Structure formats: structure tokens, C-alpha cells
């Protein structure tokens, strides 16, 4: 195999690369010194959780010592046998012993299987991981929530300790370094320095080539205009693509944790473009990216200046009494609050509502619940109390740790150890384009909804002088949940949906996760969906799933049939920027591009 080291001057190139690495090391140290102070509680679970885990383990040792001894002896026996096999293989210059361990894409390189050293490291890691998981899963005396958190953070430590994450024990990285005379390590260190510098001393792995995309260029390209703007929103009306459109307009509220163009990435997977193509007048809210001046903005501001205002403006522009509304994730939660408020006030300007991957019942928080205990939430409360907002960095990092191998360690290996440039991937570009959250809103949401579950547990969640309950949501409803959703678990989404007071409820369960299950165009013929009876108030999600029917392909068409029946007759298509709401700016607007962090 030819390498760059085969030519003349190979050692000179190596020396040059070593010198470059020394310069980069200095830049890295300087960048890390710029790291701002963050509340320490945001760096990991509180000491109380470790204390509970230690107490449970000690109690287990005292009450059932035989079980602990059996676990330890079993582990010691496996480790000793494995060491003896590997030692013999290395001494004799033989291939590693037969390896029938579990498939793991972190260990695809053949050397993990055949080379005695790498095989020993891998198998020992796998035995260690199995021993830790076994010890944690066998703990008694922990509350279910605490046990789930201990298991999650134990797995985080297991994943972090993988030998593939370290240069000395990663054959791919070592081979690449030898082949390139250290050039791959220089490129990797350049990538690392870039990421630390861009995040002011914090480390957040760049997942995609940021130069490959431009919002308003090859992303968020569906034609339209900003027709209204206030301190909270830009309201975008999209240009018609058909001569006639349904009388009742559609209004989408995307989550303000990220930006709206997840629904308008490329033309071929844009839900926004697809809806317009079906003959609808479509409006989408683009939320402001808040800075410290938004410190006192709360949930009521999102409801009043976001949801209620957008609904009124859309009605004015379209000249109709009612709209059909869609809420995605946290915007779905807040849409439910808005609908409950409107019912309390006797307002019926929403004809139907659709929820995408929405939680309204937080009694079971799913995977994200490991970050919703008092240790993290109190840390967030102190952080936003000092800064005035929650920096987008923390939300990005939190969601990444829910899929740490895919979104942290594997990208870090490719970027920092193999020296590869990040790929051009539109979804990951959007994922990295996250937003800040106002201080007051964060605390209200985490304390009142996530922790206390006030909207669904009967206590009531107070907004704008009204105490709102989930049973107040009474318009015709459709909910789309996603089977593998790690942010809004589908069972939790179902449990909230069934408690709503509407007499007309349609529940659809899509395959895949929080994003891919929603951004699932029919043309791809990729993920299917389940349909079943209207959720019963006493029904269990598992029972609904067992009786549901599987349907090939995307749910988009099925939902469009549902909303079409609530969208009235065909009228002449409406052009943005007419009447009392002239176009302020072309889509995608200005809020989507603003970054108060830089």
C-alpha cells in the first residue's frame, strides 16, 4: 500500500506535523482558558444520586453478600481466562482467540477481531461494561426514577470509556496517522481547536459542514414572505403553488428550541412545500432567538404574543373565522395550553389542532427524564438567573447525550482522531442551529409542566389569569407520535392525548424517531405508520398498539385526508403580502438567521 511516507522526506514531513501540533496545542489551551463559568450542576448529576447508588449497593452487600461475591468471582474468572488467552496469542505471534462477542459498529476494523492486543482491549472493555450493567441493574432499594437515572449515567460512563474513543487503542486512528505521517492528527487537532474556539472554550463536536448550507439558499427555500413581526415571532405566509386552495388556512407552530426550517430542509423532504402543493394556504411561525433582554419572557408571552397573535393575524389575512393549527414538540405542548385558555375564554377561532411528537402528560418523562430531576433543573435555574437565558449550547449537548455514540463519540473520532471533515448533512446542520431560551420561560416549563405535571394531573397550570387543565382541550384533534422518539416518548404522548376533552381524537404512530418520523415524505417510501381506534381515557398505549393496523409509507397523506375534511371548500389561492399585511421580508425572514450568541 502506498503512503505519503513512502516518498523522500517522509521524516521531514513528520517533524513538520509535530511542530504544527505543538502550535495547535497552544491555541487549544488558550481557547479553553476562555471558557465562561457555568453552574457546576449542568455538568452531571448531583452528588445525591451517587450517594443513593452507593447506599443501595452497600445495602445489597450487607443483605445478600453471596450475590455480590458471585458477580465478582464470575467477572474475575472471565478476565483472568481472557488475559491468559491473549497473553499466549501475543507470545506465540498468533491471531487472537475466536471472538464471538456481540456485533458493535464501533469495532468494525478487522484488527479488533484478529490482533491479540486490540482484541484483548475490546473484549476486556465489553466484559467490564457487562459487569457494570449487571451490578447496576441488580440494585435493590432505589426508587424507579433514581434507578433509571443510575442506569443511564452508568451507560454514559461505559460509552465514554470505549477503547475506540482513545488514540492509543483505536486501530483506525493509528493506521491513518501512520499512513499520513501524522497529517491526520494535525487535521484532527485543527478540527478540535476550531470547535473549542467557536464555542468559547466549551467542546461541542461539529456534526456537519457548515459551509455546505445556506438558510434561504439550499435550505428553507420554499417561496413566501414575512407578513407580520413582533418581539416574539415572524409570521411567514408561503406562496401558493396551486391556483385554488382550501378556504381554512393552516398555521404551524414549530418548537422554539430549534428553528422552523426542519420542516423545510430540501424541496424533496419539505413538509411545508408538500402542504402547499396539496392546495393549502400555509403560515408558519418563526420564533425569535432570545438574548439576555428576554429574561422576563415567560410561557404567557409565548401564548399571548406568539400563539394567540398569530392565529388572529392569519384570520385577518385569510378573511376567515377559524384556522387549523399544528404544534410540534414544545410548541404542541403550548398549543394545548392555548386551546385550553381559549375554551376558558369562550374563543373558538381554531377549527382543529394537530400535535407532532407532543408531551402534555409528564408523569412518565421517558428518556429525557434523566435530565429533569432537581439537581439539573436547580442548576439551570441558577444559570439562567445569572445569565438571563439558557444558552443553546446546553440544549444541544443534552439532546446529544441521549444518543451519545451517534452524536458525540463517533463524530469526535472521525473529526479529531481521523482528521476527517464533517459531512454535508442538512439534518445535522439544522440540529446544530439551535436557539437560546428565556430565563423565566425555562423555569416555568421545567418546574410547572415537566416536574409538577400541573396541566395533566388535575392541579392546573396558570397562564394569563386562568388555571388550565388538559381536559379543556376540546377541538377536533390529531396526534402523530413516533415509535423510537427519545425526546417525546410515544407512550407518554398517547397518555396525554387520551386525557384531552375532545370528542374527536385521531392518533397516528409513525415509525422512527423525533425528527425522521415526522420528516418522512411519501416519495421516500421509508417509514410506515400505525392507525387505530380513538384513544380511550382509560386505555393503555400498549393495548392501542396491539390493536392498531400497520400501514406502509408516510403518514402525511393520511393526515392530509383528515385535515382536508376540516378545511372547507376550494377558493382562489391567496398571495402573500396583500391587504393590511404587506410583505416585510422574503421567506425565511430575519429571525431564523439571528444568532445573539455571536
N, C-alpha and C positions, 0 to 999 in steps of 0.2 A: 504494500500500500504506500502510495506516495504521500509525503507530508511536507509541510513548509520547512521542516528541519533538515530535509534531505539535501537541500541546496547549500551552496557555500555561505558562510557567515551565519550559520544557524545559531551558534552560541552568542554571536553579537546581537542577534535579534532577541534572544532570551534575556540578555543583560539589559537591552533597551526596555523590554517589557517589565522587568523587575524594577527599573528606575521609574517607569510610569506608574507602577503600582504603589511605589513609595510616595510619589506626589499625590496620587489619588487618596491614599490613606490620610494624608494631611488635610485634604479637602473634606474627607468624611468626618474626621474628628472636629473640624471647625463647624461643619453643618450640624453635627449632633449637639454641639455646645449651644446652638441657637434654640434648642427645644424649649418651648414655653412650659411653664408649670401647669400641670393638670392635677385634679384631685386623684389621690392615690387609689381611691376605691374604684376608679374606672379602669384600673389595670388588671383586676382579677377579683375573685370572690373574697368576701370578708373573712377575717380570722375565725369568726363564729362557726362558719361552715366546716373549716378544718378541725376545729375543736369538737364539733358534733361527730365528725367522721372518726376522729381518734378515740373519742369516748365509746362509740359504738364498737370499734374494733377491739378495744381493751375489754369491754363487757363481754364480747364474744370469746375472747381468750379465757376469761375467768369462768364463764358458764359452760363453754364447750371447747376445752383445750385440745381434745382429740382431733376435732375438725381442723383446727389451725395447724396442728403438727402434721396431719395427713397432707394438707396442702403444701406445707413447706418441704416435707420429705419428698413428695412427688416432684416438686419443682427441682430440688437439689439433684434427685436421681436423673431426671431428664437432662439437666445442664451438664452434669458430670459425664454422662454417656455421650452427649453431643460433643463435649470438649475432647474426649478420648478419640472419637471418630475423626474429628477434624485434625487433631494433632498427628494421628497416624497418616492421614492422607497427605498433609503437608510434608511430613518427614519422608514419605516414600515418593513424593512427586506425583501423586495420583490425583485423579479427579475427585471432587467432593463426593461424599456418600449420596446414595439415591435420595432425592428430595421430593417428597410427595405432599409438601405443605400446600396451603391454600393459595389460589391464584391471587396476585396482587399486582396491579399495573405499576406500582412504584418500583417493582423488581423485575422489569421485563428483560433487562440485559442478561444475556446468557451467562455471564460471569457470576451472577448471583446464584446460579444453579450449579455451575461446573467448577468454579475456582474455590479451593478449600477455604481461603481467607474470607472472601466475600460471602460464601455460603454460610460459614460459621457465624459471621456478624449478623446476617439476615435471620438465620434460624434462631439465634440466641435472642435477638430482638423480638421475634414472634413468640418465643416461649415466655419472655418477660411480660409482653403485652397480655398474653393469655393468663398468666399468673395474677397480674394486677386486676384485670377484668373479673377474674374469678373471685378474688378477695373482696372486691367492691360489691359485686352482685350478691355475695353471700352474707353481707352485713345485715344484722337484725337490729331493731330498735330505732331505726331512723324513720322520720315522717316521710311519706311518699315523695313530697316535693323536695325534701333535703336529699333523699336517696337519688332522685333523678338528677339533681344538680351535682352530687358527688360523682355519679357515673359519667356525666357529661364532661366535667373538668378533668376527671381521670383520663378519659379518652383524649382530651386535648393534650395532656402531657404525653400520652402514648404516641399520638401523631407527631408531636414536636420532636420526640426522641428517635424518630425513624432514622436508620443509618443513611438513607437516601438523602437526608437533609444536610449532610456534612461532607465536605470535600474529601477528607481522608478515607471515607467509607462509601463513596459514590463512584462506581467504575465508569459511568458515562462521563462524569465531570473530569476524572483523572485522565481518561483516554483523550478527551477533547483537549485538555491542557497540554498533553504530550504532543499531540498531532499539530497543534498550532504554536508550539514553542511559547506557551504562556499567554498568547494573544486572547484566547477565550476568557482567561481570568482578568485580563485588563478590561475587556469589553464588559465583563460581568461587574467589575468594581465600578466602572463608569456608570453602569445602569443603577447600581446601588447608591452611589453618590447623588445621581440625578434624582432618585426617588426621595432620599432624605432631604436634599435641598429644597425640592418642590413642596415638601410637607413640613417645612420649618423645624427640622430636627426629628420629627416622628417618621416612622417607617410604614409606608403603605405601598404595596407592590403595584407597579403599573401593569395593568392586565391587557392593555391593547395599545396599538399605535395611534396616538392622539392626533398625529398629523394626517392620518388617512381619512378623517371625517370632518365635516363642517356642518353644523346645525343651520338649516336653511339652504344647504347645498345638496350633499348626498344623503342627509338625514333631515327629517321634518320638512319634506319638500312639497307636501300637498298644498295647493294654492288656496289662499284665503287672506283675511285681513283682521287685524285687531280693531274691534268696533267699540270697545269700552275699556277703560282703565281706571282703577283706583289704587289705594295704597296696598291692597291685598291681591288683586287679580288683574290680568289682562284677559279679556274675553275674545276669543278668536272665532270668527264665523268663516266656514270653509266655502269656497266657490262651488256652485253646482256642477255636476258632471252629467246630468240628465236634464232634458227640457222640462220635465214635470217632477214634482217631489211631493211627499206626504205632507198633509196640512200641519200635523203636530210635529214641532221640531224636537230634535234630540239634543240633550245637553250632558256632556261628560265632565265629571269632576275627577281628575286624576289625583293620586296621592301627592302631597306636598313634600314628602321625604325625598322624592326624586322628581324629575321633570316630565312633562306631559308626553314628550315625543317617543316614549316607549311604545305608544300606540300609533306612531308614525315614523318608523325607522326607515326602511326602504319601501318603495312602492309595492313590491311583491308581498311584503308581510305587514302592511299598514292597515290596521283595523279602521283607522279614520278614513283613508281613501276608499276602503271597501264599503263602509257605511254610506259614504256619499255616492258611490257607484250604484248602490241599491235604490237610490232615489229618496234621500232624506236631507232635510236642512239640518246641518250639524254644527253645533257650537261646542267648543272645548275651553275650559278654564286653564290658564297658565298662571301658576302661583308665583308670587314674589319670593325671592331668595333673601330672607331677612338677615339683618345685622343687629348690632347691639341696640340700635334705636328702636327695635321692635320688642324690647324686653317685656313690656306690659301687655303685649298682644296675647289674648287667650282664646280658648275654644269658641267663646261667644263672638269674637271678632271674625273668626273663620266662618261661623254660621251666618252672622248678620251681613258682613261686608263681602263675603265670598258667595255662599250658597244662596241666601235669600236675594241678594242684589243681582246675581247672575240670572236667577230664574225670572225676576221682574224685567230685566233688560231684554232677555230672549223673548219674553211675551210681547214686549213693546215692539221689537223689531219685526217679529213674525205676525203681529196682529192677531194673536190667539189668546185664549183664556188659560190654557194649560200646556205644559211641556211634559215630555218623557225624560226622566233623569237617570243617569248612570253614575255610580260611585265605585271607585277602585281602591281596595285596601283601606287605609285610614280615612280616605275620602268617602268610602262606603259606610264606615262607622259613623262619620259625621253627617252623611246624608240621612242615615236612620235617625240621628238626633234631630236634624232639621225637619224631617217628616213628622216626628212626634211633636215638635214645637208647633208646627203649622196646624196640626189637628187640634192642639190645645187652644190655638187662637182662632179656629174656625176658618182656616185658609185652605182652599182646595185647588191650588194652581199647579199641582203635579198630578198628572194623569196615571202614570205608572213609574215604578222605580226598578232598576236593575243593580244588583250588587256583584262586583267582581272580587273574589277572594277576600271577603269581608268578615271581620270578627265583631260581634256585638255582645256575645256572652263570653266573658273572660274567666269563667270558673275553671276551665281547662285551657291553659295558655299555650299548650303544645311546646315545641322545641324552643321557641323564643322565650318561654317562661323562665329558663335558667338565668336570664338577664333581668328579670323583673322582681327579684327579691329586694329587701330593704337595703342590703349592702350596696348594690349597684344604683338603685333609684335614689338613695340618700346621697351617694356620690355625685350623681347627675344634678340633683337639687343644689348641692353646694357649688358645683361647677358653673351652672347657669346663673346662680345667684351672684357669682363674682363676674362672669363674662357678659351676661345679658342674653346669651343664646347658646345652644348646643351646636358646636362646630360639626360640619358634615363628616369630618374625619371619623368621629365616634360611631355614627350610624353605619358608615361603610365598613368599618372594622368589625362591628358587632355582627352584621349580616354575613361577613366573610367567615367569621369563626364558626358559624353554623355549618359551613361546608369548607373546613379549613384545608383539607388536602387539595381540593379543586381550586380554591380561590386564594390560598396563601402559599402553601408549601410547594406544590408543583409549579406554579408560575415563578416563585422565587428561585427554584432550581434552574429552570430554563433561562431566567434572566441573569441571575447573579453567579451561578456556577458554570453554566454552559455558554454564557455570553450571548444569548440569542436576543434579537429584537422582539418586542411583543408583537403578537399577530394583529392584523387588521380585522377586528370583530366588532360589528356595530352594537350588539347587545352589551358587550363588556365596556364599550365606550360610554354608553348610557349609564351603566352601572356605576362607573367612576365619576359621573357628572351629578353628584348628589348635592343636597341643599342643607342649609342650616335650619334650626328650629327655634322659635322664640322661647324665652325662659318660662314665662307663665304658662304658655300652651303645653310645653313638655311636662311640667309638673302636674297640671290638671289632668292631662291624658293618662300619665303613668299612675298617679295616685287614685284618681276618681274612677277611671274606667278599667285600666289593666289590673290594679291591685284590689280595689274595693268592689269592682264589678257593679257599680251603682245603677247602671242603666238596665241591667238584666236581672238583678237579684231582688227587685221589689222596693229597694230603698229610694231609687230615683236619682237622676243626675240633673243638677240645677244649671240652667242656662237662661239668661235674659229674663229672669224673674219667674221662670216656670220650672217645675220639677218633672222631669221627663222619664217615662218608663217605656220599655221595649214594646209592650202591648199597645202603645199609642200609634204604632206604625201600621196604617190600615189601608193604604192604597194597593192596587194590584202589584204583585212583586214577582221578580225572577232573580234567582241567585245562581251564580256559577262559582263553584268551588273546585279546587284542583287536588287530585289524589295524592300527589307527592309534595304538597306545599309545606315548606319548613318554616314559613313565617305565619301564615294563617291556616292552621291545620283544618282539613275539611270537616272533620267531626265537630270541632268547635264552631266552625261556620254554620254547619247544619243545626247545631243546638241553639244558636242564637236565632237563626231564621225561623225555626219552628215556633218560637215564643212570640213572634210578631203577630199583631192583631188582624192582619189582612185575612179576608176570606178567600183570596185568590193568590196562591203561592205555588210557584214552579221552581223546582230545584234541579239543577244540572251539575253532574260531577264529571269534570274533564280529566283525562289522563295528564300526566306530567306535573310540573311544579308551578310556583307562584307567577312566573313570567311565561315560560314556554307553554303552559296550559291555557293561558289567555291569548298570547300572540301566536295563534295556531291557525293560519289561513287555510281555507278549504283546498286551495290549489296544491298544497304540500301533501295532503292525504297522510298526515303523520300520526297525530294523536286522536284517539276516539273519545267517546263520552258516554255517560250513563244517564238514563232518564227513568223516572219512576213516579209513583203517586205523590200527591201533595203531602209535605211533611206534617205528621200529626204532633200535637203538642206533647203527648206522652210517648211519642215514638223515639226509638233509638237509631242513631246513624247506621249501626251495623245491620239492623233489620231493614232499613230502607235500601242499603247497598245490596243485601241478599235478594231483594225482590225487584231490583232495578234491571233494566234492559240495556245491554251494551250496543252502541251504535258506532259504526266505522266513521272515521273522519271528524272534522271540526264541528264544534257546537255552534259556530257563527250562524249558519243557515237556519238552524232550529230556533235560535234566539230571534233572528230577524222575522221569522214567521210569527213568533209570539208578540213582538213589539209592533209589527205591521197591523195586527188586529186592534191596536190601541193608538194608531197614528192617523186615523181619518182618511179622507179622500185625497186624490191627487189634485194639486194646484200648480200653477206656474212656478217654476223654480225661482227661489229668491237669490238675489245677487248681493254680496256683502257690500257694506258701505253706503247704503241708501237711506233716505229719510232723515230722522233725527240723530242717526248714529253713523256719521261718515267714517271711512276708514282712517285710523290713526297711524297705522304702520302695516306693512305687509306681514303675513304669517312667516315665520313663527313668532314674531314680536320681539320685544326687548327684554322682558323679564326672564325669558328662557336662557338668555346669554349672559345675564348679570352674575358676577361672582364677587360678593363682598369680601371674600377671604383674601383676594389679591388685588 
